[in-house]
Amino acid sequence: MSSEVTAAGKPFIHHHSAHCESGTTSALFRDKGVEISESMIFGIGSGIYFGHLPFIKWVGLPITTFRSRPGTLFAKASKRIGGKFFTKKYHSAKKGMADLRRVLSEGHIVGLTTNIYWLTYFPNRFRFQFNGHNIVVLREIENGFRVSDPVLEYPVDCLTEDMERARFARGPLEPRGFMYYAENVPLNPNLRLACIAAMKDTCNMMLRTPFPFVGIRGMRYLAKKTISSPDKLGFKEACRRLANIVRMQEEVGTGGAGFRFMYAAFLQEAADLFASAELAQLSKEMTAIGDIWREFAVVSARIIKQRGQAEETFAKAGGLMLICAGREEQLFQELDRIAKKLQA
């Protein structure tokens, strides 16, 4: 942690976070005097997800996501704890930058969705085309802005031209200058009601989607595609696609194992909040599922690097994904039952 000041001259404590949007949201709430942990924010914002979108390409590869669409976590968490919040996208970069300066001048800190490639305060090796990176802008400085980036150890400075490029980058899921901030937050939000609403919403997304590419159905779809990929695509292209899945799980999925460990931490907090042994057990199960996702990543890396060829196969990698799908299906079915019981 390190100390900074906001546009209003208020003290701001920078926290290193596991995930950019939950870390940003937690910082916005904390600035208004409400301390909610990052894992609780992730849970009540329905951050856990799965989707494989073969019809949307990123650097020529289908998108696989282990988190909800950027922006929805803040919107859902904000709605569920009450208070007044502002969100906006822009067609005009000039208007978007003018509004950012205006809101900062009014004393707010501001969350932004950006493309990480254009944030030159990152070393080149960490920059890639990704339109879902969230940051907190604290104040305007000469030729730029002071930024609290949740995945870094300290606040940094961002040049104005870099900020504009990052906010208005083109490509899949382009941010369109998305800006959000908290106008006021209730000092004692009802986290129990927020948790129940979030758990039910998450279960619906994972279990009851009508689309074959998302939720548990999406996991099984991708697992089967992974198993057959060497025969249908050739070994080299199959490796390229497998590497992209792992990258989205472990690098873009900054919470580790596709955010499964973060959701386990939320379930543990919820277990303490409700004094629920059932939720505590589900937290342990989600941690175990996260371990299997990590095993999938290790097996995949060995396949891609062509090590251990005899035992590490696409069938084994896809099989691990099928195991995750089956165990997550059971977990969310049980969570759905518990949430309904808690609501009664």
FENWO-V365344 format. One record per residue. RES is the residue in one small letter. PHI is phi in whole degrees, 0 to 359 (* if undefined). Layout:
res=RES phi=PHI
res=RES phi=PHI
This chain:
res=m phi=*
res=s phi=214
res=s phi=264
res=e phi=217
res=v phi=234
res=t phi=267
res=a phi=300
res=a phi=274
res=g phi=81
res=k phi=283
res=p phi=292
res=f phi=226
res=i phi=259
res=h phi=283
res=h phi=245
res=h phi=283
res=s phi=241
res=a phi=280
res=h phi=218
res=c phi=294
res=e phi=285
res=s phi=291
res=g phi=294
res=t phi=296
res=t phi=298
res=s phi=300
res=a phi=295
res=l phi=295
res=f phi=293
res=r phi=298
res=d phi=297
res=k phi=263
res=g phi=93
res=v phi=243
res=e phi=268
res=i phi=231
res=s phi=296
res=e phi=297
res=s phi=294
res=m phi=293
res=i phi=302
res=f phi=300
res=g phi=289
res=i phi=286
res=g phi=268
res=s phi=52
res=g phi=285
res=i phi=288
res=y phi=191
res=f phi=208
res=g phi=204
res=h phi=237
res=l phi=245
res=p phi=293
res=f phi=270
res=i phi=241
res=k phi=254
res=w phi=231
res=v phi=46
res=g phi=79
res=l phi=237
res=p phi=300
res=i phi=277
res=t phi=242
res=t phi=234
res=f phi=250
res=r phi=224
res=s phi=292
res=r phi=301
res=p phi=309
res=g phi=101
res=t phi=285
res=l phi=298
res=f phi=299
res=a phi=299
res=k phi=288
res=a phi=298
res=s phi=297
res=k phi=298
res=r phi=283
res=i phi=262
res=g phi=86
res=g phi=93
res=k phi=236
res=f phi=225
res=f phi=237
res=t phi=223
res=k phi=199
res=k phi=249
res=y phi=227
res=h phi=270
res=s phi=250
res=a phi=296
res=k phi=299
res=k phi=294
res=g phi=296
res=m phi=289
res=a phi=296
res=d phi=294
res=l phi=301
res=r phi=296
res=r phi=296
res=v phi=294
res=l phi=298
res=s phi=294
res=e phi=276
res=g phi=101
res=h phi=271
res=i phi=267
res=v phi=230
res=g phi=270
res=l phi=228
res=t phi=260
res=t phi=223
res=n phi=262
res=i phi=296
res=y phi=299
res=w phi=269
res=l phi=272
res=t phi=285
res=y phi=286
res=f phi=277
res=p phi=301
res=n phi=306
res=r phi=292
res=f phi=260
res=r phi=263
res=f phi=209
res=q phi=286
res=f phi=211
res=n phi=269
res=g phi=229
res=h phi=268
res=n phi=255
res=i phi=223
res=v phi=249
res=v phi=262
res=l phi=269
res=r phi=191
res=e phi=274
res=i phi=233
res=e phi=296
res=n phi=66
res=g phi=174
res=f phi=220
res=r phi=272
res=v phi=238
res=s phi=257
res=d phi=268
res=p phi=299
res=v phi=267
res=l phi=253
res=e phi=280
res=y phi=222
res=p phi=299
res=v phi=225
res=d phi=255
res=c phi=236
res=l phi=296
res=t phi=304
res=e phi=294
res=d phi=292
res=m phi=300
res=e phi=295
res=r phi=299
res=a phi=295
res=r phi=287
res=f phi=242
res=a phi=294
res=r phi=264
res=g phi=118
res=p phi=302
res=l phi=56
res=e phi=302
res=p phi=287
res=r phi=51
res=g phi=69
res=f phi=308
res=m phi=230
res=y phi=208
res=y phi=200
res=a phi=264
res=e phi=276
res=n phi=203
res=v phi=228
res=p phi=299
res=l phi=289
res=n phi=230
res=p phi=294
res=n phi=276
res=l phi=289
res=r phi=296
res=l phi=297
res=a phi=298
res=c phi=296
res=i phi=298
res=a phi=299
res=a phi=291
res=m phi=297
res=k phi=295
res=d phi=297
res=t phi=298
res=c phi=298
res=n phi=298
res=m phi=295
res=m phi=277
res=l phi=253
res=r phi=240
res=t phi=291
res=p phi=279
res=f phi=262
res=p phi=283
res=f phi=257
res=v phi=230
res=g phi=67
res=i phi=298
res=r phi=299
res=g phi=295
res=m phi=299
res=r phi=293
res=y phi=300
res=l phi=291
res=a phi=301
res=k phi=293
res=k phi=296
res=t phi=295
res=i phi=299
res=s phi=270
res=s phi=298
res=p phi=298
res=d phi=289
res=k phi=271
res=l phi=248
res=g phi=92
res=f phi=299
res=k phi=296
res=e phi=291
res=a phi=299
res=c phi=295
res=r phi=299
res=r phi=289
res=l phi=296
res=a phi=299
res=n phi=291
res=i phi=298
res=v phi=296
res=r phi=298
res=m phi=292
res=q phi=284
res=e phi=255
res=e phi=263
res=v phi=288
res=g phi=280
res=t phi=293
res=g phi=283
res=g phi=87
res=a phi=54
res=g phi=62
res=f phi=72
res=r phi=294
res=f phi=292
res=m phi=296
res=y phi=291
res=a phi=299
res=a phi=295
res=f phi=298
res=l phi=298
res=q phi=293
res=e phi=298
res=a phi=295
res=a phi=299
res=d phi=292
res=l phi=296
res=f phi=262
res=a phi=52
res=s phi=247
res=a phi=292
res=e phi=295
res=l phi=293
res=a phi=298
res=q phi=292
res=l phi=294
res=s phi=299
res=k phi=296
res=e phi=294
res=m phi=294
res=t phi=298
res=a phi=296
res=i phi=295
res=g phi=301
res=d phi=297
res=i phi=290
res=w phi=300
res=r phi=296
res=e phi=297
res=f phi=304
res=a phi=295
res=v phi=294
res=v phi=300
res=s phi=298
res=a phi=299
res=r phi=292
res=i phi=297
res=i phi=297
res=k phi=276
res=q phi=59
res=r phi=251
res=g phi=57
res=q phi=299
res=a phi=293
res=e phi=257
res=e phi=261
res=t phi=231
res=f phi=297
res=a phi=296
res=k phi=292
res=a phi=298
res=g phi=295
res=g phi=296
res=l phi=297
res=m phi=294
res=l phi=295
res=i phi=298
res=c phi=301
res=a phi=300
res=g phi=295
res=r phi=287
res=e phi=292
res=e phi=301
res=q phi=296
res=l phi=297
res=f phi=288
res=q phi=297
res=e phi=291
res=l phi=297
res=d phi=298
res=r phi=297
res=i phi=295
res=a phi=300
res=k phi=294
res=k phi=293
res=l phi=294
res=q phi=284
res=a phi=295
